[in-house]
């Protein structure tokens, strides 16, 4: 059994920062302490001057397999994930075909078991007519249920009130929602298309997919959840007004209604459309600087619980289309941890809070078995970071299959040097070690 001793690291874990050693044995953390004794069988990693954090857990990615593999695959995007310090991901059901049956869900798990370098889980998808399949979900092996309460590809939009009532009242575990009000968006689309034709500027995206559409849908979902006692998790909050829907007066483990903020809504605002165009076209849209500020504030005061990416790659050619045909989404999973470290360096967030939102809280929220912390007996999902290693994002170092990033040209001042996934060093100084696959996440639910 392989043993690795990480020595002299600056460990960030459970609200504390301390210098210490961590011994990995096989897939697990064997011991944490100071001046742990070195044995001949140990591989020694001297981490002096570097941060050691738990691997980040990204609760919202779109890795595009099956059916959309020209954009990305579980293999290609999981490589980007481990290079970015993300050791576990939860992937969405809007692949081709959409994941509306248990058989299709298991097909994705089979692909991941053979090709994913990070640990993985997949959401079950919801349509207007698959409730029976939804209720067959094994909650100990599946992260949750995804509902698109706003338009998406294919027939993923769930807009039948009876279906929503049935799902919210009957599904016994976490429901994750994309919240945008479809009638509001359709009305706005008609209005802007009549005014600008096919040459509508992308800068109007946050007016078309408006703050009103987000709040209307999110507040509706919260109302349903409160009515039925549902465990609701609202993804990618994009407006200041939505932050008022969430509570910070109780511990996360006791919350029934939780929320996620994404890197792009924290980093960009509508002033960036002129520079980045379709490359920051996301749904929900990146909105105003005030929205950006208020989302960050809600993250810090614990109304918003986790940080994720909504990593959603498209090809360069697809993104070159005009506004009405260019797809929404972009690749972020490789750069989420280093982006948050830029906020730390600017004094906007502490290391402890960053680790809480990217590592601890996803584990609590989804009830993940023995991950998200640096604890003895837990899986060794670990990331070493050099806080003083400047580098620039370029086409040469982007690992997402699409080959571009909205961060291209951005200078980061911290660098991921090592990533362990279940005890396997999957990434070391720019090199991927594909000798071991990631593992299927397990959940501590009855």
C-alpha positions as a LaTeX table, in Angstrom:
\begin{tabular}{lrrr}
\hline
Residue & $x$ (\AA) & $y$ (\AA) & $z$ (\AA) \\
\hline
Unk1 & 0.00 & 0.00 & 0.00 \\
Unk2 & 1.45 & 3.39 & $-1.04$ \\
Unk3 & 2.32 & 5.85 & 1.72 \\
Unk4 & 3.04 & 9.54 & 1.30 \\
Unk5 & 4.11 & 11.93 & 4.03 \\
Unk6 & 3.42 & 15.60 & 3.34 \\
Unk7 & 5.64 & 17.59 & 5.70 \\
Unk8 & 5.71 & 21.19 & 6.89 \\
Unk9 & 2.54 & 22.28 & 5.06 \\
Unk10 & 0.46 & 25.30 & 6.00 \\
Unk11 & $-2.79$ & 23.39 & 6.53 \\
Unk12 & $-6.10$ & 25.21 & 6.05 \\
Unk13 & $-8.93$ & 23.18 & 7.55 \\
Unk14 & $-12.04$ & 23.60 & 9.71 \\
Unk15 & $-11.52$ & 27.28 & 10.41 \\
Unk16 & $-7.85$ & 27.02 & 11.32 \\
Unk17 & $-4.50$ & 27.56 & 9.64 \\
Unk18 & $-1.56$ & 25.66 & 11.14 \\
Unk19 & 1.74 & 24.14 & 10.12 \\
Unk20 & 1.73 & 20.37 & 10.16 \\
Unk21 & 2.31 & 17.02 & 8.49 \\
Unk22 & $-0.22$ & 14.72 & 6.83 \\
Unk23 & 0.38 & 11.01 & 6.27 \\
Unk24 & $-1.49$ & 9.36 & 3.40 \\
Unk25 & $-1.81$ & 5.58 & 3.39 \\
Unk26 & $-3.56$ & 4.07 & 0.40 \\
Unk27 & $-6.70$ & 6.09 & $-0.30$ \\
Unk28 & $-6.97$ & 7.63 & 3.16 \\
Unk29 & $-5.45$ & 10.13 & 5.55 \\
Unk30 & $-3.72$ & 8.01 & 8.18 \\
Unk31 & $-2.38$ & 10.68 & 10.53 \\
Unk32 & $-2.21$ & 14.46 & 11.01 \\
Unk33 & 0.31 & 16.08 & 13.34 \\
Unk34 & 3.61 & 17.87 & 13.74 \\
Unk35 & 7.01 & 16.32 & 13.15 \\
Unk36 & 5.56 & 12.96 & 12.14 \\
Unk37 & 8.29 & 10.33 & 11.97 \\
Unk38 & 9.60 & 9.40 & 8.55 \\
Unk39 & 9.75 & 5.76 & 7.53 \\
Unk40 & 11.62 & 4.30 & 4.59 \\
Unk41 & 8.42 & 3.27 & 2.83 \\
Unk42 & 7.06 & 6.82 & 2.79 \\
Unk43 & 7.32 & 9.06 & $-0.22$ \\
Unk44 & 8.26 & 12.43 & 1.30 \\
Unk45 & 6.78 & 15.67 & $-0.01$ \\
Unk46 & 8.31 & 18.75 & 1.60 \\
Unk47 & 5.52 & 21.33 & 1.48 \\
Unk48 & 7.35 & 24.09 & 3.35 \\
Unk49 & 5.84 & 27.45 & 2.44 \\
Unk50 & 2.86 & 25.94 & 0.62 \\
Unk51 & $-0.83$ & 25.69 & 1.52 \\
Unk52 & $-2.49$ & 22.33 & 1.95 \\
Unk53 & $-6.27$ & 22.36 & 1.57 \\
Unk54 & $-8.93$ & 19.68 & 1.09 \\
Unk55 & $-9.74$ & 19.04 & $-2.56$ \\
Unk56 & $-12.46$ & 21.36 & $-3.83$ \\
Unk57 & $-15.88$ & 19.83 & $-4.48$ \\
Unk58 & $-17.66$ & 21.42 & $-7.45$ \\
Unk59 & $-21.39$ & 20.79 & $-7.17$ \\
Unk60 & $-22.27$ & 22.04 & $-10.66$ \\
Unk61 & $-20.47$ & 21.12 & $-13.86$ \\
Unk62 & $-21.45$ & 20.16 & $-17.41$ \\
Unk63 & $-18.85$ & 17.78 & $-18.83$ \\
Unk64 & $-20.90$ & 17.12 & $-22.02$ \\
Unk65 & $-20.72$ & 13.34 & $-22.21$ \\
Unk66 & $-22.56$ & 11.54 & $-23.73$ \\
Unk67 & $-23.70$ & 13.15 & $-26.96$ \\
Unk68 & $-21.87$ & 16.49 & $-26.89$ \\
Unk69 & $-18.30$ & 15.25 & $-26.81$ \\
Unk70 & $-17.08$ & 17.77 & $-29.39$ \\
Unk71 & $-17.34$ & 20.28 & $-26.50$ \\
Unk72 & $-15.86$ & 18.14 & $-23.73$ \\
Unk73 & $-15.73$ & 14.68 & $-22.22$ \\
Unk74 & $-15.68$ & 13.34 & $-18.70$ \\
Unk75 & $-12.02$ & 12.46 & $-19.30$ \\
Unk76 & $-10.94$ & 15.84 & $-20.69$ \\
Unk77 & $-12.81$ & 17.99 & $-18.19$ \\
Unk78 & $-11.81$ & 15.87 & $-15.19$ \\
Unk79 & $-8.19$ & 16.46 & $-16.23$ \\
Unk80 & $-8.86$ & 20.18 & $-16.09$ \\
Unk81 & $-10.54$ & 19.71 & $-12.71$ \\
Unk82 & $-7.62$ & 17.98 & $-10.98$ \\
Unk83 & $-5.17$ & 20.49 & $-12.47$ \\
Unk84 & $-7.27$ & 23.16 & $-10.80$ \\
Unk85 & $-7.48$ & 21.50 & $-7.39$ \\
Unk86 & $-11.04$ & 20.18 & $-7.86$ \\
Unk87 & $-11.01$ & 16.57 & $-6.70$ \\
Unk88 & $-14.76$ & 15.83 & $-6.87$ \\
Unk89 & $-17.51$ & 17.02 & $-9.19$ \\
Unk90 & $-21.26$ & 16.67 & $-9.59$ \\
Unk91 & $-22.37$ & 16.73 & $-13.19$ \\
Unk92 & $-25.66$ & 17.82 & $-14.70$ \\
Unk93 & $-28.21$ & 15.82 & $-16.74$ \\
Unk94 & $-28.46$ & 18.03 & $-19.87$ \\
Unk95 & $-26.37$ & 15.71 & $-22.01$ \\
Unk96 & $-27.64$ & 13.96 & $-25.15$ \\
Unk97 & $-29.84$ & 12.13 & $-24.44$ \\
Unk98 & $-30.97$ & 13.92 & $-21.27$ \\
Unk99 & $-30.71$ & 11.75 & $-18.15$ \\
Unk100 & $-34.38$ & 10.99 & $-17.56$ \\
Unk101 & $-34.06$ & 7.28 & $-16.73$ \\
Unk102 & $-32.07$ & 5.30 & $-14.20$ \\
Unk103 & $-30.49$ & 3.33 & $-17.06$ \\
Unk104 & $-29.17$ & 6.49 & $-18.70$ \\
Unk105 & $-27.90$ & 7.71 & $-15.33$ \\
Unk106 & $-25.96$ & 4.49 & $-14.78$ \\
Unk107 & $-24.51$ & 4.75 & $-18.29$ \\
Unk108 & $-22.80$ & 8.00 & $-17.21$ \\
Unk109 & $-21.43$ & 6.35 & $-14.08$ \\
Unk110 & $-19.97$ & 3.59 & $-16.23$ \\
Unk111 & $-18.23$ & 6.13 & $-18.48$ \\
Unk112 & $-16.82$ & 7.95 & $-15.45$ \\
Unk113 & $-15.58$ & 4.74 & $-13.80$ \\
Unk114 & $-13.33$ & 4.18 & $-16.81$ \\
Unk115 & $-12.28$ & 7.73 & $-17.65$ \\
Unk116 & $-12.68$ & 10.25 & $-14.81$ \\
Unk117 & $-9.53$ & 11.34 & $-13.01$ \\
Unk118 & $-11.59$ & 13.10 & $-10.32$ \\
Unk119 & $-14.24$ & 11.67 & $-8.00$ \\
Unk120 & $-17.69$ & 11.96 & $-9.50$ \\
Unk121 & $-21.43$ & 11.98 & $-9.08$ \\
Unk122 & $-24.26$ & 12.70 & $-11.51$ \\
Unk123 & $-27.62$ & 14.37 & $-10.98$ \\
Unk124 & $-30.79$ & 12.62 & $-12.04$ \\
Unk125 & $-32.75$ & 14.75 & $-14.50$ \\
Unk126 & $-36.39$ & 15.82 & $-14.33$ \\
Unk127 & $-38.90$ & 16.21 & $-17.15$ \\
Unk128 & $-42.61$ & 16.94 & $-17.10$ \\
Unk129 & $-43.37$ & 13.20 & $-17.22$ \\
Unk130 & $-40.67$ & 11.06 & $-15.55$ \\
Unk131 & $-41.68$ & 11.19 & $-11.87$ \\
Unk132 & $-41.72$ & 7.40 & $-11.56$ \\
Unk133 & $-38.08$ & 7.20 & $-12.69$ \\
Unk134 & $-37.11$ & 10.10 & $-10.44$ \\
Unk135 & $-38.47$ & 8.36 & $-7.36$ \\
Unk136 & $-36.35$ & 5.27 & $-8.08$ \\
Unk137 & $-33.12$ & 7.21 & $-7.49$ \\
Unk138 & $-30.70$ & 5.57 & $-5.03$ \\
Unk139 & $-29.95$ & 8.48 & $-2.69$ \\
Unk140 & $-26.86$ & 6.80 & $-1.22$ \\
Unk141 & $-25.19$ & 6.74 & $-4.66$ \\
Unk142 & $-26.60$ & 9.81 & $-6.46$ \\
Unk143 & $-25.96$ & 13.42 & $-5.42$ \\
Unk144 & $-29.47$ & 14.69 & $-6.09$ \\
Unk145 & $-32.19$ & 15.67 & $-8.53$ \\
Unk146 & $-31.85$ & 18.53 & $-11.02$ \\
Unk147 & $-34.80$ & 20.63 & $-12.19$ \\
Unk148 & $-34.44$ & 23.24 & $-14.92$ \\
Unk149 & $-37.05$ & 25.82 & $-13.94$ \\
Unk150 & $-35.88$ & 27.89 & $-16.90$ \\
Unk151 & $-35.23$ & 26.95 & $-20.51$ \\
Unk152 & $-32.50$ & 24.51 & $-21.42$ \\
Unk153 & $-31.71$ & 22.12 & $-24.22$ \\
Unk154 & $-34.26$ & 19.55 & $-25.39$ \\
Unk155 & $-37.22$ & 18.91 & $-23.11$ \\
Unk156 & $-35.42$ & 19.67 & $-19.85$ \\
Unk157 & $-37.63$ & 22.64 & $-18.99$ \\
Unk158 & $-40.05$ & 21.63 & $-16.23$ \\
Unk159 & $-42.92$ & 24.11 & $-16.28$ \\
Unk160 & $-45.97$ & 21.97 & $-15.48$ \\
Unk161 & $-47.26$ & 23.14 & $-12.06$ \\
Unk162 & $-48.63$ & 19.68 & $-11.27$ \\
Unk163 & $-45.26$ & 18.08 & $-11.99$ \\
Unk164 & $-43.43$ & 20.60 & $-9.81$ \\
Unk165 & $-45.88$ & 20.09 & $-6.94$ \\
Unk166 & $-45.49$ & 16.32 & $-7.23$ \\
Unk167 & $-41.68$ & 16.38 & $-7.34$ \\
Unk168 & $-41.32$ & 18.88 & $-4.49$ \\
Unk169 & $-43.77$ & 16.95 & $-2.34$ \\
Unk170 & $-42.47$ & 13.42 & $-3.06$ \\
Unk171 & $-38.73$ & 13.51 & $-3.72$ \\
Unk172 & $-37.10$ & 12.70 & $-0.35$ \\
Unk173 & $-33.71$ & 14.32 & $-0.79$ \\
Unk174 & $-31.88$ & 17.28 & $-2.35$ \\
Unk175 & $-33.40$ & 19.03 & $-5.35$ \\
Unk176 & $-31.07$ & 21.42 & $-7.21$ \\
Unk177 & $-32.75$ & 24.02 & $-9.38$ \\
Unk178 & $-31.84$ & 26.35 & $-12.22$ \\
Unk179 & $-34.24$ & 29.23 & $-11.60$ \\
Unk180 & $-35.26$ & 31.63 & $-14.39$ \\
Unk181 & $-38.87$ & 32.40 & $-15.31$ \\
Unk182 & $-39.41$ & 31.24 & $-18.88$ \\
Unk183 & $-42.43$ & 33.44 & $-19.80$ \\
Unk184 & $-40.53$ & 36.55 & $-18.70$ \\
Unk185 & $-37.50$ & 35.59 & $-20.78$ \\
Unk186 & $-39.61$ & 34.80 & $-23.86$ \\
Unk187 & $-41.31$ & 38.19 & $-23.62$ \\
Unk188 & $-37.94$ & 39.93 & $-23.37$ \\
Unk189 & $-36.49$ & 37.94 & $-26.26$ \\
Unk190 & $-39.31$ & 39.03 & $-28.56$ \\
Unk191 & $-38.90$ & 42.66 & $-27.53$ \\
Unk192 & $-35.13$ & 42.76 & $-28.10$ \\
Unk193 & $-35.29$ & 40.79 & $-31.34$ \\
Unk194 & $-37.85$ & 43.20 & $-32.74$ \\
Unk195 & $-35.61$ & 46.12 & $-31.80$ \\
Unk196 & $-32.19$ & 44.78 & $-32.85$ \\
Unk197 & $-32.85$ & 41.84 & $-35.16$ \\
Unk198 & $-30.07$ & 39.26 & $-35.36$ \\
Unk199 & $-27.47$ & 41.85 & $-34.34$ \\
Unk200 & $-28.61$ & 42.19 & $-30.74$ \\
Unk201 & $-25.56$ & 43.05 & $-28.60$ \\
Unk202 & $-24.62$ & 40.48 & $-25.96$ \\
Unk203 & $-24.55$ & 43.33 & $-23.44$ \\
Unk204 & $-28.35$ & 43.07 & $-23.35$ \\
Unk205 & $-28.19$ & 39.47 & $-22.14$ \\
Unk206 & $-28.73$ & 40.48 & $-18.47$ \\
Unk207 & $-31.81$ & 42.47 & $-19.51$ \\
Unk208 & $-33.26$ & 39.61 & $-21.55$ \\
Unk209 & $-32.54$ & 37.00 & $-18.88$ \\
Unk210 & $-33.41$ & 39.61 & $-16.34$ \\
Unk211 & $-33.14$ & 39.98 & $-12.59$ \\
Unk212 & $-36.93$ & 39.86 & $-12.53$ \\
Unk213 & $-36.96$ & 36.44 & $-14.24$ \\
Unk214 & $-34.45$ & 35.07 & $-11.70$ \\
Unk215 & $-36.19$ & 36.35 & $-8.59$ \\
Unk216 & $-39.64$ & 35.29 & $-9.81$ \\
Unk217 & $-38.46$ & 31.71 & $-10.35$ \\
Unk218 & $-36.24$ & 31.46 & $-7.26$ \\
Unk219 & $-38.94$ & 32.82 & $-4.96$ \\
Unk220 & $-41.43$ & 30.38 & $-6.50$ \\
Unk221 & $-39.06$ & 27.47 & $-5.81$ \\
Unk222 & $-38.51$ & 28.64 & $-2.24$ \\
Unk223 & $-42.28$ & 28.86 & $-1.77$ \\
Unk224 & $-42.75$ & 25.29 & $-3.02$ \\
Unk225 & $-39.96$ & 24.05 & $-0.77$ \\
Unk226 & $-41.41$ & 25.74 & 2.30 \\
Unk227 & $-44.86$ & 24.37 & 1.48 \\
Unk228 & $-43.66$ & 20.77 & 1.20 \\
Unk229 & $-40.61$ & 20.76 & 3.50 \\
Unk230 & $-38.37$ & 20.04 & 0.51 \\
Unk231 & $-34.58$ & 20.01 & 0.66 \\
Unk232 & $-33.91$ & 22.70 & $-1.96$ \\
Unk233 & $-30.57$ & 23.93 & $-3.32$ \\
Unk234 & $-30.75$ & 26.88 & $-5.73$ \\
Unk235 & $-27.83$ & 27.04 & $-8.14$ \\
Unk236 & $-25.86$ & 30.03 & $-9.50$ \\
Unk237 & $-27.49$ & 32.97 & $-7.73$ \\
Unk238 & $-27.01$ & 35.99 & $-10.01$ \\
Unk239 & $-28.95$ & 38.87 & $-8.43$ \\
Unk240 & $-28.82$ & 40.95 & $-5.27$ \\
Unk241 & $-32.54$ & 40.52 & $-4.74$ \\
Unk242 & $-32.35$ & 36.73 & $-4.63$ \\
Unk243 & $-29.95$ & 36.83 & $-1.68$ \\
Unk244 & $-32.86$ & 37.96 & 0.53 \\
Unk245 & $-34.44$ & 34.52 & 0.07 \\
Unk246 & $-31.81$ & 32.73 & 2.16 \\
Unk247 & $-31.15$ & 32.37 & 5.87 \\
Unk248 & $-27.88$ & 32.55 & 7.81 \\
Unk249 & $-29.31$ & 32.11 & 11.30 \\
Unk250 & $-28.97$ & 28.31 & 11.50 \\
Unk251 & $-26.09$ & 25.86 & 10.86 \\
Unk252 & $-25.75$ & 24.54 & 7.33 \\
Unk253 & $-26.47$ & 20.95 & 8.36 \\
Unk254 & $-29.92$ & 22.06 & 9.54 \\
Unk255 & $-30.82$ & 24.25 & 6.57 \\
Unk256 & $-33.59$ & 23.03 & 4.28 \\
Unk257 & $-33.02$ & 25.76 & 1.66 \\
Unk258 & $-29.48$ & 26.51 & 0.47 \\
Unk259 & $-27.80$ & 28.42 & $-2.33$ \\
Unk260 & $-24.73$ & 28.43 & $-4.55$ \\
Unk261 & $-22.62$ & 31.24 & $-6.02$ \\
Unk262 & $-20.53$ & 30.68 & $-9.14$ \\
Unk263 & $-17.10$ & 32.02 & $-9.96$ \\
Unk264 & $-18.28$ & 34.03 & $-12.97$ \\
Unk265 & $-20.92$ & 35.90 & $-10.97$ \\
Unk266 & $-18.27$ & 36.77 & $-8.38$ \\
Unk267 & $-15.56$ & 37.76 & $-10.86$ \\
Unk268 & $-17.34$ & 39.48 & $-13.77$ \\
Unk269 & $-20.10$ & 42.09 & $-14.16$ \\
Unk270 & $-21.97$ & 43.67 & $-17.05$ \\
Unk271 & $-19.08$ & 46.08 & $-17.65$ \\
Unk272 & $-17.08$ & 43.10 & $-18.96$ \\
Unk273 & $-19.35$ & 42.26 & $-21.94$ \\
Unk274 & $-17.64$ & 44.91 & $-24.10$ \\
Unk275 & $-14.29$ & 43.18 & $-23.57$ \\
Unk276 & $-15.27$ & 39.50 & $-23.43$ \\
Unk277 & $-18.50$ & 39.29 & $-25.43$ \\
Unk278 & $-20.01$ & 35.83 & $-25.86$ \\
Unk279 & $-17.24$ & 34.30 & $-23.74$ \\
Unk280 & $-19.10$ & 35.47 & $-20.62$ \\
Unk281 & $-22.58$ & 34.70 & $-21.92$ \\
Unk282 & $-23.98$ & 32.42 & $-19.19$ \\
Unk283 & $-27.46$ & 31.50 & $-18.00$ \\
Unk284 & $-28.35$ & 33.04 & $-15.60$ \\
Unk285 & $-26.66$ & 36.12 & $-16.98$ \\
Unk286 & $-23.77$ & 38.00 & $-15.42$ \\
Unk287 & $-25.45$ & 41.16 & $-14.20$ \\
Unk288 & $-24.52$ & 44.48 & $-12.56$ \\
Unk289 & $-21.60$ & 45.42 & $-10.34$ \\
Unk290 & $-24.07$ & 45.83 & $-7.49$ \\
Unk291 & $-25.38$ & 42.30 & $-8.02$ \\
Unk292 & $-21.79$ & 41.07 & $-8.01$ \\
Unk293 & $-21.07$ & 42.93 & $-4.75$ \\
Unk294 & $-24.23$ & 41.70 & $-2.99$ \\
Unk295 & $-23.67$ & 38.08 & $-4.02$ \\
Unk296 & $-20.17$ & 38.25 & $-2.58$ \\
Unk297 & $-21.58$ & 39.76 & 0.61 \\
Unk298 & $-24.16$ & 36.98 & 0.92 \\
Unk299 & $-21.38$ & 34.44 & 0.45 \\
Unk300 & $-19.38$ & 35.97 & 3.29 \\
Unk301 & $-22.32$ & 36.23 & 5.70 \\
Unk302 & $-23.46$ & 32.64 & 4.97 \\
Unk303 & $-26.73$ & 33.30 & 3.20 \\
Unk304 & $-25.02$ & 31.67 & 0.21 \\
Unk305 & $-23.42$ & 28.37 & 1.15 \\
Unk306 & $-21.11$ & 27.08 & $-1.58$ \\
Unk307 & $-18.90$ & 28.22 & $-4.44$ \\
Unk308 & $-19.04$ & 26.29 & $-7.72$ \\
Unk309 & $-18.30$ & 26.88 & $-11.40$ \\
Unk310 & $-21.18$ & 25.84 & $-13.67$ \\
Unk311 & $-18.33$ & 24.72 & $-15.93$ \\
Unk312 & $-20.03$ & 24.45 & $-19.33$ \\
Unk313 & $-17.67$ & 24.33 & $-22.33$ \\
Unk314 & $-18.58$ & 25.21 & $-25.91$ \\
Unk315 & $-16.29$ & 25.35 & $-28.91$ \\
Unk316 & $-14.65$ & 28.56 & $-30.08$ \\
Unk317 & $-16.67$ & 28.32 & $-33.30$ \\
Unk318 & $-19.97$ & 28.03 & $-31.42$ \\
Unk319 & $-19.14$ & 31.07 & $-29.30$ \\
Unk320 & $-18.44$ & 33.14 & $-32.46$ \\
Unk321 & $-22.11$ & 33.06 & $-33.43$ \\
Unk322 & $-24.37$ & 36.08 & $-33.05$ \\
Unk323 & $-26.22$ & 36.63 & $-29.79$ \\
Unk324 & $-29.38$ & 34.59 & $-30.44$ \\
Unk325 & $-27.48$ & 31.50 & $-31.61$ \\
Unk326 & $-24.29$ & 31.63 & $-29.52$ \\
Unk327 & $-24.65$ & 29.11 & $-26.65$ \\
Unk328 & $-24.45$ & 30.11 & $-22.99$ \\
Unk329 & $-21.72$ & 28.78 & $-20.75$ \\
Unk330 & $-17.96$ & 28.47 & $-20.55$ \\
Unk331 & $-15.08$ & 26.52 & $-18.97$ \\
Unk332 & $-14.07$ & 27.42 & $-15.40$ \\
Unk333 & $-13.24$ & 24.28 & $-13.42$ \\
Unk334 & $-9.47$ & 24.58 & $-13.94$ \\
Unk335 & $-9.36$ & 28.11 & $-12.53$ \\
Unk336 & $-11.91$ & 28.27 & $-9.71$ \\
Unk337 & $-9.49$ & 27.73 & $-6.81$ \\
Unk338 & $-6.84$ & 30.13 & $-8.11$ \\
Unk339 & $-9.53$ & 32.73 & $-8.86$ \\
Unk340 & $-10.72$ & 32.59 & $-5.26$ \\
Unk341 & $-7.12$ & 32.89 & $-4.10$ \\
Unk342 & $-6.91$ & 36.18 & $-6.01$ \\
Unk343 & $-9.83$ & 37.41 & $-3.90$ \\
Unk344 & $-7.93$ & 36.25 & $-0.80$ \\
Unk345 & $-4.85$ & 38.18 & $-1.88$ \\
Unk346 & $-7.00$ & 41.29 & $-2.33$ \\
Unk347 & $-8.38$ & 40.90 & 1.22 \\
Unk348 & $-11.91$ & 40.03 & 0.09 \\
Unk349 & $-12.12$ & 36.55 & 1.65 \\
Unk350 & $-10.08$ & 34.56 & 4.18 \\
Unk351 & $-8.45$ & 31.24 & 3.37 \\
Unk352 & $-10.63$ & 29.60 & 6.01 \\
Unk353 & $-13.84$ & 30.95 & 4.46 \\
Unk354 & $-12.73$ & 29.96 & 0.96 \\
Unk355 & $-12.07$ & 26.38 & 2.09 \\
Unk356 & $-15.37$ & 26.32 & 3.95 \\
Unk357 & $-17.32$ & 27.30 & 0.81 \\
Unk358 & $-15.41$ & 25.16 & $-1.71$ \\
Unk359 & $-14.60$ & 22.06 & 0.34 \\
Unk360 & $-16.40$ & 21.69 & 3.70 \\
Unk361 & $-19.84$ & 23.01 & 2.80 \\
Unk362 & $-20.46$ & 20.92 & $-0.34$ \\
Unk363 & $-19.62$ & 17.85 & 1.76 \\
Unk364 & $-22.10$ & 18.91 & 4.46 \\
Unk365 & $-24.80$ & 20.01 & 2.06 \\
Unk366 & $-24.76$ & 16.79 & 0.01 \\
Unk367 & $-23.89$ & 14.52 & 2.97 \\
Unk368 & $-20.83$ & 13.14 & 1.17 \\
Unk369 & $-19.08$ & 10.22 & 2.81 \\
Unk370 & $-15.63$ & 11.17 & 4.26 \\
Unk371 & $-14.61$ & 13.93 & 1.89 \\
Unk372 & $-14.23$ & 17.70 & 2.03 \\
Unk373 & $-12.01$ & 17.82 & 5.14 \\
Unk374 & $-8.46$ & 17.02 & 6.19 \\
Unk375 & $-9.31$ & 14.45 & 8.87 \\
Unk376 & $-7.81$ & 11.15 & 9.92 \\
Unk377 & $-9.81$ & 8.33 & 8.34 \\
Unk378 & $-11.10$ & 10.54 & 5.52 \\
Unk379 & $-10.25$ & 10.06 & 1.85 \\
Unk380 & $-7.00$ & 11.78 & 0.92 \\
Unk381 & $-8.39$ & 14.40 & $-1.45$ \\
Unk382 & $-5.73$ & 17.07 & $-1.00$ \\
Unk383 & $-4.30$ & 20.06 & $-2.84$ \\
Unk384 & $-0.95$ & 21.81 & $-2.41$ \\
Unk385 & $-0.76$ & 25.45 & $-3.46$ \\
Unk386 & 2.15 & 27.83 & $-3.98$ \\
Unk387 & 0.76 & 31.23 & $-2.99$ \\
Unk388 & 3.64 & 33.06 & $-4.65$ \\
Unk389 & 3.87 & 31.60 & $-8.13$ \\
Unk390 & 2.72 & 33.99 & $-10.83$ \\
Unk391 & 1.46 & 32.64 & $-14.15$ \\
Unk392 & $-0.80$ & 33.66 & $-17.01$ \\
Unk393 & $-3.71$ & 31.68 & $-18.45$ \\
Unk394 & $-3.05$ & 30.92 & $-22.12$ \\
Unk395 & $-4.12$ & 28.45 & $-24.79$ \\
Unk396 & $-0.97$ & 26.46 & $-24.00$ \\
Unk397 & $-2.04$ & 25.67 & $-20.41$ \\
Unk398 & $-5.82$ & 25.37 & $-20.75$ \\
Unk399 & $-6.83$ & 21.71 & $-20.36$ \\
Unk400 & $-10.57$ & 21.95 & $-21.13$ \\
Unk401 & $-11.20$ & 20.32 & $-24.52$ \\
Unk402 & $-12.66$ & 23.53 & $-25.95$ \\
Unk403 & $-9.25$ & 25.17 & $-25.60$ \\
Unk404 & $-10.35$ & 28.61 & $-24.41$ \\
Unk405 & $-11.26$ & 30.34 & $-21.15$ \\
Unk406 & $-12.81$ & 33.67 & $-20.15$ \\
Unk407 & $-9.68$ & 33.96 & $-17.98$ \\
Unk408 & $-7.33$ & 33.77 & $-20.97$ \\
Unk409 & $-4.69$ & 36.47 & $-20.51$ \\
Unk410 & $-5.46$ & 36.75 & $-16.79$ \\
Unk411 & $-2.43$ & 36.79 & $-14.50$ \\
Unk412 & $-2.87$ & 34.66 & $-11.39$ \\
Unk413 & $-0.50$ & 34.90 & $-8.45$ \\
Unk414 & $-1.03$ & 31.42 & $-6.94$ \\
Unk415 & $-0.52$ & 28.02 & $-8.52$ \\
Unk416 & $-1.74$ & 24.49 & $-7.84$ \\
Unk417 & 1.35 & 22.29 & $-7.57$ \\
Unk418 & $-0.04$ & 18.91 & $-6.43$ \\
Unk419 & $-3.48$ & 17.28 & $-6.34$ \\
Unk420 & $-4.25$ & 13.96 & $-4.65$ \\
Unk421 & $-7.50$ & 12.17 & $-5.49$ \\
Unk422 & $-8.34$ & 9.40 & $-3.04$ \\
Unk423 & $-4.66$ & 9.10 & $-2.17$ \\
Unk424 & $-3.42$ & 9.09 & $-5.78$ \\
Unk425 & $-1.28$ & 12.06 & $-6.83$ \\
Unk426 & $-3.19$ & 12.82 & $-10.02$ \\
Unk427 & $-1.43$ & 16.12 & $-10.71$ \\
Unk428 & 2.14 & 17.29 & $-10.11$ \\
Unk429 & 3.63 & 20.52 & $-11.45$ \\
Unk430 & 1.76 & 20.57 & $-14.72$ \\
Unk431 & 1.78 & 16.81 & $-15.33$ \\
Unk432 & $-1.29$ & 14.55 & $-15.10$ \\
Unk433 & $-0.83$ & 11.04 & $-13.71$ \\
Unk434 & $-3.56$ & 8.86 & $-15.17$ \\
Unk435 & $-2.58$ & 5.74 & $-13.27$ \\
Unk436 & $-5.77$ & 5.63 & $-11.22$ \\
Unk437 & $-9.35$ & 6.73 & $-11.83$ \\
Unk438 & $-11.42$ & 8.78 & $-9.43$ \\
Unk439 & $-14.10$ & 7.14 & $-7.32$ \\
Unk440 & $-17.89$ & 7.33 & $-7.27$ \\
Unk441 & $-19.03$ & 9.58 & $-4.42$ \\
Unk442 & $-21.13$ & 7.94 & $-1.73$ \\
Unk443 & $-23.70$ & 9.77 & 0.39 \\
Unk444 & $-24.62$ & 9.26 & 4.05 \\
Unk445 & $-28.37$ & 9.08 & 3.58 \\
Unk446 & $-30.97$ & 6.49 & 4.40 \\
\hline
\end{tabular}
